[in-house]
Amino acid sequence: MLRFNYPMKYYTIQVKTRSERKYMKLFKALHPMSDLEMFFPLKEMPVRKLGVIKDKTSPILPGYIFLELDDDDSIRNYYWELRKTDGFFRFLKSNQDIQPLTGNSLEVILYLLKKVGPVAGKSKVVFDENSRIMVLEGPLKGFEGKIIKVDKRKGRARVKLDIYDESHSIDLAFEVMGKA
């Protein structure tokens, strides 16, 4: 995993699942002068429907929005505005104990936001003679040790992410480049 040295603080809020984009638009509409940066990383996955495979874009962590702030006082400035916006559920760790991401949680989110970009596409992989996956490039690079399941037929790898004290498993797409 890459190491980031970034001066900003990152916080997480939980909103209504599948309403992340709506929440962000509503917040910006209600507070047009706000300079608060909001992110929710997306992934592109091949989905088979009625025998036709199409790429579908969906959130990597449904229901979670990440906030980028320059100091601890800023979260207090936005506290009520964020809570009053329709669709808000809670701050993480909790509404009473709002904490910025740190350690491995911060590394994972910065990797997704800064290195992978707004939409995680397909990773390029090869399988060795023991059928172990080796990532050549893409969003799975850096997560090799956290891959918990590989579905070659669907072209998906399940990755375990630890954010705060919670574990999340997410699927990311891959494309096989051949044998190692």
N, C-alpha and C positions, 0 to 999 in steps of 0.2 A: 504494500500500500504506500502511496506517496505521502510525504510529510509536507504539510502546509504551514507557513508562518504568516498568519493573516491578522491584521489589527482589529478587524470587525468582530462583533459578537453575533452569534446566531441563536435564535430562539425558535421554538416550535409551538404551533397552535393546532388544535384538532378542530375541524369543521365538519359539517355534514358531508358524508361520503358522496362522491360524484357531483359535488357542488363547489369544488375548490375554485374553479375559474369564475363562477358566479359570485362567490364570496369576495374574491379579489376585485372584481369589477365594481361590486356594490360598495366596498370599502373606499376605492378610489373615487367613485362618484360622490359619496358622502363627505369625503375629505380630499378635495382636489389639490389642496396646498401641501399635503403630506408628502414627505420625501422618503417614506418607509418603503424599502425594497422587499417584495414578497416573491417567493419561488415555490413551485411544486414540480419536481422533476418528473418527466414523462418517459415512457418506453414505447418502442415500436415492436409489435409482436405479430408474427404470421398467425392468422386465425382461419380455420377451415370451416366454411358454412355451405352446406349443400354441395359439397365436393369442390368448391372453389376456394382457393387460398388467397386471402387479401391481408395486407398489413393494416393493423389497427393500433391507434395510439391511445394509451391509457396511463393513469398515474402510476408511478413506481410504488409509492406509499399512499394509497387512497385515504383521503380524509385528513392528511397532514400538509400544512403550509409552513414554510420556513421563512423567518424574518431576519433581515440583515440590518443590524444597528451598530452605531459607532461607540456606544458606551452603555453602562448599566442603567443610567438615569433615563435613557430614551424609552425603555420598555415601560417605565412608570408613566411617561408622558402619553403613551398610546394605549395604556391599559383599558380605560373605559371605552374608548372609541372602538377598539377591537372587540370587546365583550358585547357592546350594543349592536354591532353589525349582525344582521340576520344570518343564521347558519353557524354561529360560533358555539363550540362545545366547551373547550377548556384550554388553558395553557399547560405546557408540560414543564415540569413534573406534575404540578397541580396549580390551581388558581391561587392557593395560599403560598406555594413554594415555587415561584417562577425561576427557572435556572437556565442559563445559556448552555448550549451544547459544549462539551469538553471532551478531551481525550479521543478515544476511538470513535465515539459518536460523531464528533466534529470532523474527524478525518474522513469518515464515510460520506457525510453530507457534502463537505467541500469537494471531495472527489467527484460526486455526482453532479454538483452544481457548476464547478469551475473546470474540471478536466473533461468530463463526458459531455456537458452542455445541456441545453434545454430538453432534448429528446435523445434517449439512449437507443441507438440503432443496434444492428446485429454485430456481434463479435465474430472474429475469424479465428477458428480453432482447428487443431489437428488432434487425432487420437494416436497414442503410441501402441506398440504391440501388446501391451497389457490393458488396452482400452481405457487408459487414463487420459483425461482431457488436458491439453496444453493450449493456452490462449496466446495467440499471436498478436492480436490487436483488438481494440474495442472496449466497451464498458466492462466486460468481465475481467479484463487485465487488471491485476491487483487484487482480485477476489478469488484467485485459484484455491486458496486454502479454505475458503468459506463456502465452496460449492458442495451442496449436500445431496443433490440428485441431478442426473443428466438424462434427458429424454431425447435420444438421437432421432427418433422418428418425427417428433414434433419440432425438433431444433430448439429446445429450451433447456436452460440450466436453472435449477433452483439454488438461490444464494441466501445464506443466513446473515442478516444484519442486526446488530445490537445498537439500539438507540435509547439513551437514558438507561433504564433498567429493564427494558422490554426487548424481546427478540421478535424479529419480523422475518418471514421468508418471502422472497420475491422471485419471480421468474423473469429471466432475461433471455433474449433470442440469440442464437448463434448460427453460424454457417460453417460447415465442414469444408476445409480447404484440401483435404487428402490425408494420407497416412504420414506419420512422422518418420 
